[in-house]
Amino acid sequence: MLTIGKLSRTAGVKVPTIRYYEEIGLLPEAERSAGNQRLYGTATMDRLTFIRHARELGFTLEAIRDLLSLSDTPDQSCAAADQIAKAQLVAVRDRLARLRALEIELERMIAQCAHGTIADCRVIEVLGNHDLCGHAHNASDHPSL
């Protein structure tokens, strides 16, 4: 059995995150020692590693919850898991497209700057007037940016 500190170090996940995952039901409630210290087994370690890896790949907590639920019934079709992964891929590609557009806009702003004074700075001018941008990239349309 692992204490929460040992689990944290082994899985590479901070202690408050482990507690949060327990609180929202992604991890089962820990067993307790006689001194009321949280204790975790290898199944929880494996589950936490799964969650950490899924988070690194950008999956939302709700998608991870669904994937964990699917993994708890290994005899069923993996079609639902494939759909979740495909949705994540679409989201990643969308974000990459938005980031490429932002990269182009930043390059354009910098290239157009005369490198003189702030009064003549194209970067400051464009940031102050969205109409001068070459691409649409309204942050309210893309809350993940």
N, C-alpha and C positions, 0 to 999 in steps of 0.2 A: 504494500500500500504506500502511496505517495502523499506527502503533505502538499498543501497548496503551493508552497514555495518551491518544492522540488518539481512538482508538476509544471509550474510556471517556467522554471529554468530548462527543463527537459523539452517542453513543447515550444518554447520561444514565444510564450504569450504572457502578458502582464497579469499579475494577480487580480487587479480590479476587473479586467476583461473576463477572467474565469468566473468571478463572482457574478458579473453581469450576464454571462451566458447561462449560468445556473438560474438566475432570477427570471430570465425570459424563456426558460425551458429548452434551450438548445443542449444544455448538459443536464444530466440528472442531478438531483440534490445529492450532495456528498454524504457519505457515511461520516459518523463522528466518533472520535476516540473518547476514552473515559474522561479526558480533559477538555472535551468539546472541540477538539481540533479537527478540521476537515481532513478526510482521507479519501484517496482516489485509487481506483484499480486501473488495470491496463485497458479495459474497455473504454473508460472515460478518457484515458490518454489517447487512444486511437481516434475517438470521436473529436477530441479537441484538435488533434493534428489534421483531421479532415476539415474541420471548420476553418482553421488557420489557412490551409492551402486554398480552400474555396474563396476565402476573403482576399488572399493574395491575387487570385484570378479575377477579382472584382465582383463576385456574386453578392447579391444583397442577402441580408439576414433571412428574409422571407424565402428566397430561393434556396438558401442553405437548409432552412427548416424543411422545405419540401424534399430536397435531396436526401436529407437524413431520414425522413419518413420513408422514402422509397428504399433506402439502404437497409431499413429495418425489416423489409419483406423481400428478401433476395430472390425468391422464385418467380416474381412477376416480370413482365416485359420491361425493357429499359426504355421504351418509347417516351415515357414522361420525362425521364432524365435527359434524353436526347433533346427534347423540346426546350427544357430549361437551359441546357448548354447552347442550343441554337439561338435562343433569345439573348443570352449573354454575348454571344458572338456578334449579333446584330447591334447590340448596344455598344460594344467595343469598336466596331467599324464606324458607327455613327460618331462616336467620340473622336476617333482618329481623323475623320473627315473634318470635323469642326476644328480640331487642333491644327490640321494642315492649313485650313483657311486662316486661322489666327496667325500661323507662322508667316504666311504670305503677306498678310496685312502688316505685321510687325516689320518684316523685311522692307516693305514698301515705305513705311513711315520713316524708318532709319535711312534708307537710301535717298529719300527726298529732303532730308534735313541738311541745311546748309552748314551745320556745325559752327554757327556763329553764336549769337546771344540767345538767351531764353525768349526774348521778345520776338525773335524770328524763328524759333524752333518749331519745325514741322511736327515733331512728336507731340509736343504740348498742344499745338494747334489742332491736330487730329483728335487727340484725346478729349479736347474741349468741345468738339463739334462732330458728332457721329456721322453727319451727312458727308463728311470728307473721307470716310472710310470707303475702301474699294469692295468690301464684302459685308454681307449681313452676318452679324454675330452677336445678337442681342442676348446678354447673359440671362435675362428673365425667361427666354425661350429654352435655355439650356442650363437648368439649375445645377448640373453636375460640374459645370466649368467654374 
